[in-house]
């Protein structure tokens, strides 16, 4: 296994742990560090019907996963895992204090996953490696 693939796998597993921690924390860890207020959510860009922060987070996570498991039999499992993770983490916001379930966040998660997988499928189909 080459070093770049190992680097991406470490990044993917680390990003999973970080994302799950950020999602399950009752409030905003990043808001707590930046604004000294765990109830304030920082915005990278303004939302556009769906939550942009969630789209960016799942684009990053899915991209790391695709680079980690490219040309392996685990790519289909990865797709299912990321899709289910995007749904389950948002559903947990129903029961976590100081967090709220929002459809725009859920759709942002799903769009981030589907967008990267769609691009990956197109590249695999039409570009020779």
For each residue, the residues with C-beta under 8 A, 3 or more apart:
1: 5 6
2: 5 6
3: 6 7
4: 7 8
5: 1 2 8 9 67 68
6: 1 2 3 9 10
7: 3 4 10 11
8: 4 5 11 12 64 67 68
9: 5 6 12 13 68
10: 6 7 13 14
11: 7 8 14 15 64 68
12: 8 9 15 16 61 64 65 67 68
13: 9 10 16 17
14: 10 11 17 18
15: 11 12 18 19 60 61 64
16: 12 13 19 20 61
17: 13 14 20 21
18: 14 15 21 22
19: 15 16 22 23 57 61 89
20: 16 17 23 24 89
21: 17 18 24 25 29
22: 18 19 25 28 29 30
23: 19 20 89 90 92 93
24: 20 21 89 92 96
25: 21 22 28 29 96
26: 38 96 97 98 99
27: 31 32 38 39 98 99
28: 22 25 31 32 38 39 40 41 42
29: 21 22 25 32 33 38
30: 22 33 34 41 42
31: 27 28 34 35 37 38 39 40 41 42
32: 27 28 29 35 36 37 38
33: 29 30
34: 30 31 40 42
35: 31 32 40 42
36: 32
37: 31 32 40
38: 26 27 28 29 31 32 98
39: 27 28 31 98
40: 28 31 34 35 37
41: 28 30 31 53
42: 28 30 31 34 35 53
43: 46 47 52 53
44: 52 53 56
45: 52
46: 43 52
47: 43 50 51 52 104
48: 52
49: 104 107
50: 47 54 55 104 105 107 108 111
51: 47 54 55 102 104 105 107 108
52: 43 44 45 46 47 48 55 56 108
53: 41 42 43 44 56 57 108
54: 50 51 57 58 105 108 109 112
55: 50 51 52 58 59 108 109 111 112 115
56: 44 52 53 59 60 112
57: 19 53 54 60 61 109 112
58: 54 55 61 62 82 86 108 109 110 111 112 113 116
59: 55 56 62 63 112 115 116
60: 15 56 57 63 64
61: 12 15 16 19 57 58 64 65 82 112
62: 58 59 65 66 82 112 113 115 116 117
63: 59 60 66 67 116
64: 8 11 12 15 60 61 67 68
65: 12 61 62 68 69 78 82
66: 62 63 69 70 75 78 116 117 120
67: 5 8 12 63 64 70
68: 5 8 9 11 12 64 65
69: 65 66 72 74 75 78
70: 66 67 75 120
71:
72: 69 75
73: 76
74: 69 77 78
75: 66 69 70 72 78 79
76: 73 79 80
77: 74 80 81
78: 65 66 69 74 75 81 82
79: 75 76 82 83 113 117
80: 76 77 83 84
81: 77 78 84 85
82: 58 61 62 65 78 79 85 86 113 117
83: 79 80 86 87 110 113 114
84: 80 81 87 88
85: 81 82 88 89
86: 58 82 83 89 90 106 109 110 112 113
87: 83 84 90 91 106 109 110
88: 84 85 91 92
89: 19 20 23 24 85 86 92 93 109
90: 23 86 87 93 101 102 105 106 109
91: 87 88 94 101
92: 23 24 88 89 95 96 99
93: 23 89 90 96 99 100 101 102 105
94: 91 101
95: 92
96: 24 25 26 92 93 99
97: 26
98: 26 27 38 39
99: 26 27 92 93 96
100: 93
101: 90 91 93 94 105 106
102: 51 90 93 105 106
103: 106 107
104: 47 49 50 51 107 108
105: 50 51 54 90 93 101 102 108 109
106: 86 87 90 101 102 103 109 110
107: 49 50 51 103 104 110 111
108: 50 51 52 53 54 55 58 104 105 111 112
109: 54 55 57 58 86 87 89 90 105 106 112 113
110: 58 83 86 87 106 107 113 114
111: 50 55 58 107 108 114 115
112: 54 55 56 57 58 59 61 62 86 108 109 115 116
113: 58 62 79 82 83 86 109 110 116 117
114: 83 110 111 117 118
115: 55 59 62 111 112 118 119
116: 58 59 62 63 66 112 113 119 120
117: 62 66 79 82 113 114 120 121
118: 114 115 121 122
119: 115 116 122 123
120: 66 70 116 117 123 124
121: 117 118 124 125
122: 118 119 125 126
123: 119 120 126 127
124: 120 121 127
125: 121 122
126: 122 123
127: 123 124
128:
129:
